[in-house]
Amino acid sequence: IMKFIILLLTASIFTACNTSDDLMGPKLGDEFEIEYGQSVTLEDRFLTIKFKTVENDSRCPEGVLCFWEGNARIVIEVSQFAFELNTSLEPKEIDHFGFKIELKSVNPYPVIDENINIEDYRITLIVSE
């Protein structure tokens, strides 16, 4: 019985140490989304990106005719360094220790007469070497 208990405990330990594919981060070259305040670590990389805040969102709301499309400026944190990225203005991407981090979109897109709560924002990024 003691051998059975040791075998069972050993199997439990190995099962608990197994990582699920659900826990794997995005891969280089894949678009991925980060919710406001969340962090994502790229698969097999020591690169963690945190969506810190939306500094400004002046994008032209749906249902309005605007002279200019506007811009959303967000702040991300990469390896404890803060960077601003924009949807329309530069920079739209940054180079950080050989990794190119590009802002693809900021959602939700503004709609006339609707406020966006900061917690509802999410960004789509792509990281490449």
C-alpha positions as CSV (number, residue, x, y, z in Angstrom):
1,I,0.0,0.0,0.0
2,M,2.9,2.4,0.8
3,K,4.3,1.9,-2.8
4,F,0.9,2.7,-4.2
5,I,0.6,5.9,-2.2
6,I,4.1,7.1,-3.2
7,L,3.3,6.3,-6.9
8,L,0.0,8.2,-6.6
9,L,1.7,11.2,-5.0
10,T,4.4,11.2,-7.7
11,A,1.8,11.1,-10.5
12,S,-0.1,13.9,-8.8
13,I,3.0,16.1,-8.7
14,F,3.8,15.5,-12.3
15,T,0.2,16.3,-13.4
16,A,0.2,19.5,-11.3
17,C,3.4,20.7,-13.0
18,N,2.1,20.1,-16.5
19,T,1.2,23.4,-18.2
20,S,-1.9,23.6,-20.3
21,D,-2.0,25.1,-23.8
22,D,-4.5,27.6,-22.4
23,L,-1.8,29.1,-20.2
24,M,0.6,29.6,-23.1
25,G,1.1,33.1,-24.3
26,P,0.9,34.4,-27.8
27,K,3.7,33.6,-30.3
28,L,5.8,36.1,-32.2
29,G,4.0,37.2,-35.3
30,D,0.5,36.5,-33.9
31,E,-2.0,39.3,-33.1
32,F,-3.2,39.1,-29.6
33,E,-5.4,41.2,-27.3
34,I,-4.8,42.6,-23.9
35,E,-7.5,43.9,-21.6
36,Y,-7.0,47.1,-19.6
37,G,-4.7,46.5,-16.7
38,Q,-3.8,43.0,-17.8
39,S,-0.4,41.6,-18.7
40,V,0.6,39.0,-21.4
41,T,3.9,37.1,-21.6
42,L,4.9,35.9,-25.0
43,E,5.4,32.1,-25.3
44,D,9.0,31.0,-24.8
45,R,10.1,34.6,-24.4
46,F,11.1,36.8,-21.4
47,L,8.8,39.6,-22.7
48,T,5.9,40.7,-20.7
49,I,3.6,43.5,-21.9
50,K,1.1,45.2,-19.7
51,F,-1.7,47.5,-20.9
52,K,-1.3,50.4,-18.5
53,T,-3.8,53.1,-19.6
54,V,-5.5,55.0,-22.3
55,E,-4.0,58.5,-22.2
56,N,-6.3,60.0,-24.8
57,D,-9.1,58.8,-27.2
58,S,-10.0,61.5,-29.7
59,R,-11.1,59.1,-32.4
60,C,-14.1,60.3,-34.4
61,P,-17.2,58.4,-33.0
62,E,-19.3,56.3,-35.3
63,G,-22.3,58.3,-36.5
64,V,-20.4,61.6,-36.6
65,L,-18.8,63.2,-39.7
66,C,-15.3,64.4,-38.7
67,F,-12.6,66.4,-40.4
68,W,-10.0,64.0,-39.0
69,E,-10.2,60.4,-37.9
70,G,-8.7,61.2,-34.5
71,N,-6.3,59.2,-32.4
72,A,-6.2,56.9,-29.4
73,R,-2.9,57.0,-27.4
74,I,-2.3,54.2,-25.0
75,V,0.5,53.3,-22.6
76,I,2.1,49.9,-22.4
77,E,4.7,48.6,-20.0
78,V,7.4,46.3,-21.4
79,S,10.1,45.0,-19.0
80,Q,9.3,47.9,-16.6
81,F,9.7,50.6,-19.4
82,A,6.6,52.6,-20.3
83,F,5.9,53.3,-24.0
84,E,3.2,55.3,-25.7
85,L,1.6,54.0,-28.9
86,N,-1.0,55.6,-31.2
87,T,-3.7,54.5,-33.6
88,S,-3.2,57.3,-36.1
89,L,-0.2,59.4,-35.0
90,E,3.4,58.2,-34.6
91,P,4.7,56.1,-32.9
92,K,2.4,53.3,-33.9
93,E,5.1,50.8,-33.1
94,I,8.3,50.6,-30.9
95,D,11.5,48.7,-31.0
96,H,12.4,47.2,-27.6
97,F,15.6,45.2,-27.4
98,G,15.1,43.7,-30.9
99,F,11.4,43.2,-30.6
100,K,9.0,45.3,-32.7
101,I,5.8,45.9,-30.8
102,E,3.0,47.3,-33.0
103,L,-0.4,48.6,-32.0
104,K,-3.0,47.2,-34.4
105,S,-6.2,48.5,-32.7
106,V,-7.9,49.9,-29.7
107,N,-11.4,48.8,-28.8
108,P,-14.2,49.5,-28.3
109,Y,-14.4,52.1,-31.0
110,P,-16.2,55.3,-29.8
111,V,-19.9,55.7,-30.6
112,I,-21.8,59.0,-30.5
113,D,-23.4,59.7,-27.1
114,E,-21.8,56.6,-25.5
115,N,-19.0,56.8,-22.8
116,I,-16.4,54.2,-22.7
117,N,-15.3,53.0,-19.2
118,I,-11.5,52.6,-18.9
119,E,-12.0,49.0,-17.8
120,D,-13.8,48.2,-21.1
121,Y,-10.7,49.1,-23.3
122,R,-8.6,46.4,-24.9
123,I,-5.7,46.6,-27.3
124,T,-4.6,44.4,-30.1
125,L,-0.8,44.1,-30.6
126,I,1.6,42.1,-32.7
127,V,5.2,41.4,-31.7
128,S,7.9,40.4,-34.1
129,E,11.7,40.3,-34.1
